[in-house]
Amino acid sequence: MTQQPSRFKFASAPDSWGVLDYPGPSWEQSYQKMLDEMVVAGYTGTELGPYGFYPTDPQVLEPELTQRKLKLLGSFVPAVLSDPASTKVVVEHIRKVGGLLAALGAPFLVLADAQSDARDRIAGRVPADGSKGWNAEQWKQVGRVVAEAAKVTQDFGLDLVFHPHISTYVETAAETEQFFDVTSATGIGLCLDTGHCAYAGDDSAEEAEKYRDILRFVHIKHVNETVIAEVRRTEMNFEQAIEANAFTIIGQGSIDFPQFFRVLKKNGYSGWMVVEQDVKFGATILPPVESIAASLRYLEQVVGGLDD
């Protein structure tokens, strides 16, 4: 196994194998084989992925992780944050997944707005004037649901972080800023996804600097800017962009990762990062184990050069 630098720890996640948020053919993969491939590639942690893909009984999942020396990092929880009914839905989901995460010592719960058809049609092309965003009352509802989510997350000893996400109502840097203005009293942190940030047309190093005081978790993705340009030109939706290989092996895209990691180091960030590559199940250019291994090799070169 590759020796990882102590400042940054790298985990993987099921989405690099094309696992979708809902049951289907991608869920028929062997999760044990997936965990084995993470270890072979050099990773020491994993996210849960969509609830139900990995075993939900901690007595089943814990030995699978322990024998491979893999740390469980957290779970991704999408919700329609602007819907008044979402408060109850979010709280119930957190209670369901929170018990599993707490039992296995996972530190994070990653909240995001749910993807929607309206925003999917303009993914990566959101108007800067806010005309396609939430109104004032919807933003108030977002504040309410995040406050309730923060309370129940604390009950499980989890750190609640928010993930700005493509095809949602918090995609761009401007929308992210408004989100944290609305929710500042809740103590929620930022989970910065470098690929989604670039897809939205923003700079991940700048966002890491802006939110240095609340940046508590990082998802590492890389985008192919040539494909992204075609996505914007032809108005592809997010799923079509994934099928067109908008996301690539870390180090083979347009993001300046050396600069990104210099910012993290300067600001004292340390801890876990989840390395991901959104792919279509069964249609990857390389087997996922090869892609994630290549991504990790590149990242280790980058962080290894920080002290040069």
HELIX and SHEET records of a PDB file:
HELIX    1   1 PRO A   14  TRP A   17  5                                   4    
HELIX    2   2 PRO A   25  GLU A   28  5                                   4    
HELIX    3   3 TYR A   31  ALA A   41  1                                  11    
HELIX    4   4 PRO A   58  ARG A   68  1                                  11    
HELIX    5   5 SER A   86  ALA A  103  1                                  18    
HELIX    6   6 ASP A  117  ASP A  120  1                                   4    
HELIX    7   7 ALA A  136  ASP A  155  1                                  20    
HELIX    8   8 ALA A  173  VAL A  182  1                                  10    
HELIX    9   9 SER A  184  THR A  186  5                                   3    
HELIX   10  10 THR A  194  TYR A  199  1                                   6    
HELIX   11  11 SER A  204  LYS A  210  1                                   7    
HELIX   12  12 GLU A  225  THR A  234  1                                  10    
HELIX   13  13 PHE A  238  GLU A  243  1                                   6    
HELIX   14  14 PHE A  257  LYS A  266  1                                  10    
HELIX   15  15 PRO A  288  GLY A  304  1                                  17    
SHEET    1   A 7 PHE A   8  ALA A  11  0                                        
SHEET    2   A 7 GLY A 271  VAL A 275  1                                        
SHEET    3   A 7 LEU A 215  ILE A 220  1                                        
SHEET    4   A 7 GLY A 189  ASP A 193  1                                        
SHEET    5   A 7 ASP A 159  PHE A 162  1                                        
SHEET    6   A 7 PHE A 108  ASP A 113  1                                        
SHEET    7   A 7 GLY A  74  ALA A  79  1                                        
SHEET    1   B 2 GLY A  45  THR A  46  0                                        
SHEET    2   B 2 LYS A  71  LEU A  72  1                                        
SHEET    1   C 2 HIS A 222  VAL A 223  0                                        
SHEET    2   C 2 PHE A 247  THR A 248 -1                                        
END                                                                             
